């Protein structure tokens, strides 16, 4: 069976990290790094000459131009780009802004390479992706924002959405809210339908983009 090649761009100011990730990606059948840049401004300058790009791995903090600005400018030129934020613990304050800029996924820099490939596959299929370790760390940093009258989710649904974003299982959410798991199951299905999301990662992105949770 033919493997569809995925063209990948790396934007990160750490040469050793870039070289290591490039070697691992190029070593996997179907992945090919077609460009690498040390900051956002280099990437934006080169973007018109990049004919086919499926995934852009974007660092957050870089000299000259950081990941947030580079993501916004890149998507203005090429709205079809799938940009994955490369993150370290301690950079959570940037996540909301990166989501609003258009990032489709978040990976910790110390993620296992197999998770990198998992993220690539999910994102090229049109889904969002959050690092498993990152999701596990966020419960201590997420809190619910005040809901406005115009919000489409009920107060109970917003409580359940917060639990989902915290990485809790439906049973754990049920226990914390003193309701049945069946009730949580029903609310979760309603939340997915209302938001148009497919999975937990999509819901986290939706919640941050719409300021339903804060970091």
Secondary structure by P-SEA (a helix, b strand, c coil): cbbbbbbbbbbcccaaaaaaaaaaaaaccccccccccccaaaaaaaccccccccccccccccccccaaaaaaaaaaacccbbbbbbbccccccaaaaaaaacccccccccccaaaaaaaaaaaaaccccccaaaaaacccccccccccccccccaaaaaaaaaaaacccaaaaaaaacccaaaaaaaaaaaaaaaccccaaaaaaaaaaaccccc
